[in-house]
Amino acid sequence: MTAAAIDLGAKAASESRLADSTVDLGLIQLRLAYNSGVAFSVGNRLPSWVIVAVTGTLALALVAYAWHRAPRAGWVERIAGGAVIGGAVANLVDRAGDGVVTDYLHTGWWPTFNLADTFIVVGFMVIALLQARPESKGDQATDAVPYVRPAASTDTTTDTKHP
């Protein structure tokens, strides 16, 4: 939930400090904007409760998947999953208050976005790359070969040490 806390803090700071101004940082500008839809303002005409309900359902599905996947996930995948879930929760919490998501990062060539969006996109990219890589031979051998119970011994010799 660190990702959610970082983004929610940045959103609060943006709302208080960027209400009447823009800060130019070179490649990116800090500019306050609000999005009533989801990515690229898709669904911006839907009632906010619909978007909150769908976003909440997706966030719960991500949490359930991460809980199920966690025992087999490495630390990089866990961090990436945490970034995705934290970003989704941050946007959900932000939207639940007034029906819009606060955006504050502007490039001039891409729609204005926030850190939660970045956490979601980068987290999913890392997970996709991890899932696309070839498995190591040790992992394949362990996963691919089913357990076979050894056959009963057919040795007909007798043990002379024990009666």
N, C-alpha and C positions, 0 to 999 in steps of 0.2 A: 504494500500500500504506500510505499515511499514515493512511487511515481505519481500516484493520485495526490498526495500531499504537496509535492513539488509543483504540480500543475495548478492545483487549486490556490496555492499561495501566489503563483505568478499571475493567475487570473485576478485575484483580489488586488494585487499591486497594480496591474494594468488598469483596472477600473478606477482606481483612485488617482493614478498619476498620468494616465494617457487620455483622460476625458476630453481635453481641449488641445492636445498636442500630439506630435509624432516625433519619434526619435530615430534618426538615421544612423545606422551602424555599418554602412557600406553595402554589403551584399543583402542585408535584411533591414527592414524598418520595424520598429515597434509602433503599431497602429491599432487602436481599439476598434473592434467590429463585433457584431453579433450575428449568429447564424441560427435561424429558426428551423432549418432542415438538418439533414445529416451531411455526409461528404458532398461537396460541391453544391450545397443547398438543395439537394434532392429531398423532396417531401416537405418543402417549406410551407406548403399550403395545408398540410394535414394538421389536425388538432394536436397540440403539444402532448396531450395524454397518450395519444397513439404512439408517438415517437418515444416517449418515456417508457411505455409498456414494452415496445419492441426492443429498445435498447437494454432495458432491464432483463428481459428474457434472454437476449444474446449474451449479456454479461454473466448471467447465472449458468448458461450453457458452457461458456468458456471456463468458469470456475469448476464445474462438474468434470469437464474434460481434463483440466489440469490436475484435479484431484485423482482421477483415474490413471492418468499418464505419469504422475510424479514418481512412482517407484522405479520406473524404467528410464526416466529422463536424467540427463547429465546436468551439471550445474549451469552450463550456458543456456540450455533449453529452459531450465527453471527461471533463470533471470529474464530471458526473452518472454516467457509466458507471463511472468509477473509484470513486465512492462505493458504487455497487451491488456491484461486484466486491470492494472492500475489506471491506464489511459481510459479504458471503457468506463470504469467506475467514476473517474474524475469528470468526464463529460456527462455522465448520468446525473451525478450530484449537482453539477452546474445547471443542467437543463431543468432538473426537478424544481428548482426555485422559481424561475420565471418563464420557462418554456423555450429559452434560447441558450446557446453555448457561447461563451465569451472567447473570441479569437483575438490575437495580438501580434502574430508574426506575419509580416507581409514582405513578399519578394518583388512584387511588381509584375511578375510573369506567372504567378501561381495564386490561386485564391488564398485569402488570409486564413491562417490556421493557428493552432496552439500546441503546446508541448504534449498534451494528451494525444493529439493526432499523430505527432511524431513518434511517441512511445508505441502506439498501436501499429503503425506502418513498419517501423524498424523491427519491432518484436516479431511481427508476422514474417518479415523477410528473413530474419535469422532462423526462425523455426522452419521455414520452407527450405532454406539452404541446408540445414541440419538433416531434414528428412530426405533430401535429394541426394545426399552423399552416399557413396557405396559403403556398405557395412564392412567391418573388419572380418577377417577370416575366423577369428575366435568367436565372434558374435554369431556368424552364420552357422558354424558348426554346432554351437550350443542350441540355437533356435531351430535348426533344420533337422536335426537327428532326434527322432522320438525315442523315449526310453523303451528298451526291450528287456524284459525279464530274462535272466540267463536260464538256459535249458537245464533240466535236472541232469545230474551226473549219471553217466552210463558206465562208470568204472565198476567192474565186477570183481576187482581184487578185494580181499578182506584185510582188515587191519589186524595184525597179529599182536599188537601191544594191548589191545583192549578186548576182553572176553565178550 
